[in-house]
Amino acid sequence: MNNFNRIEALMYIQGEEGLSPKMLKDIFEVSTADARKDLKAFTKEYNSKKETGLFVIEFNEHFKLATKEEYRDDISKMVTIEKKRKLSGSAIETAGIIAYKQPITKSEVNRIRGVASEGVVHTLLIKGIIEEKGIADTPGNPVLYGISNKFYDYFNITSLKELPKLSELSEQGDEEDFDLFASQRGTN
């Protein structure tokens, strides 16, 4: 099997974290020195290719794929034309819980929602809607989450004061016309 293709696939999967010699050592079952040599050889060969939009960089013993400088304008355009994708109902619910109860741990979100929320919290983190706010001083030291500035943009509000008071929500009960995040759902 071709180590070049194996390393390329592993490096791609590692993304921004990069691939270290120690990781490759465990996967290839070789010494750390041999894994480092393989990564250096891969980097030299990969970076000599002219027909690719990527190159390999090494930073602090981690090797990762990066885009070539000549494609910076295209990448900038893509990032600025960010398409606003809708959040699922469970993601909207979770974002609301975090907004009202922040800082809050995943286990507290799970308890309030009554279902496991790890995947939803991860999605909200990736989209930048929520962020880590610290560590709870409780057993296990779980991460505390809160909303980010992107939350306000995403839900088209300027402050948390625009959210209804929790007492108003309980008064609304099951009324179908009430939608906390109607602006995001496109049902203003």
Summary of the structure (lengths in Angstrom):
residues: 188
radius of gyration: 22.4
end to end distance: 56.6
largest distance: 66.2
contacts: 457
relative contact order: 0.09
helix: 55%
strand: 13%
